[in-house]
Amino acid sequence: MLTQVEKDFVQSNLHSDVSALSLKLGHFSDLNTRLVLQQIAGYQAIEHKIPSWYGHSGLLFPRSISLEQCSSEATAKYKHQLVLALPDIRNMADLTGGFGVDCSFLAQGMERVLYVERHSELCELAENNFKVLHLPQIQVSQGNGVEVVKGCFLIGKDIAGAKPFDLIFIDPARRDSKGGKVVALSDCEPDLTLIKSLLLENAKYILVKLSPMLDISLALTFLPETIAVHVVSVDGECKELLFLLKSDKSTVSADNDFEPEIRCVNLRTSGQDQVFIFKKSEEQSVECLFAETPGKYLYEPNASLLKAGAFSILTKVFNLNKLHPNSHLYTSTQNITGFPGRSFLVESFFPFHSKDLKEQMNGILKANITVRNFPNTVAEIRKKTKLHEGGDVYLFATTLLNEQKVLILCKKF
């Protein structure tokens, strides 16, 4: 814990350079240098990622903060809204508590919450931070979350026949420490395929947070109790997959062939959030419409749609034509509003290997380059076109329906 002097020093140096401070702090014998620097670095890390936490003095941060792996405020708030829409959710258990970001937002409006974490240091910090954040309904417990469920740990009075929890939240860790691609649930710890039945016996709903690298279709084959999949992006970058499971899915639909909806969400710091909802069967049954050449407008789906595999269905819902089965770029002659992604005005398009490439660029010196189904990298294209990064011109390198490799010159509108 920090002394009052150390707390004051942290708050007075929230925007100071941590490296420079480390050289100066040798002169302050009344400060725990390592601990103070750790807290300043922690506050700096959450200033933009978890802004509502940033305004609270007295928060504590671990030695290895690993904020890259914890949820942002935007995604944590989204999970909270998701849970608010469920009926009769008054208590929950977070079995993989970690730094406690998701738990702190999910707990808002709950009567009782159990936070479980294996590491004692994180438990101590979470207990402190939940008090600072005014969340007295959260009880911190150190241990293995699965073992807690096995013991049917109850918060408050046990009601005969009732499930211990209304909701269980779990965020399995990737086993690949080198950051390799994770495509299966069995690549995560804990392995949901082994503990799923136990969790469903002890809660009405299970909310699972998974890596965006995971294969959605493969996961659904192992989690048939899923009633919805949420593919969540923030400002165009896919951040996480959320699988919502129901312990008695038969109450959702009398149809034995019930199919979960896939909700693609792009949370945006400026502008309206983008949401697109579909089902796999709808995507598979739609006949994709194609265009031989780009029209007046070009559309690029956001990362959530690309991850979820919403490809052919976009041509039907938005009256668009796709440029190529594997390019995932769409076009139209009329302006289509409300498209869940980026929209561009096409100014020209031309073959990448054209001899008059310089003339086609018409004096343009800078451009934002995107590659979609194209053999060359962005770096290779920049070298050939001699274009610098930036500006208000957007260049899409892609393949048309006739397999021609082209550059599409656009501007956003």
Disulfide bonds with the S-S distance in Angstrom:
none
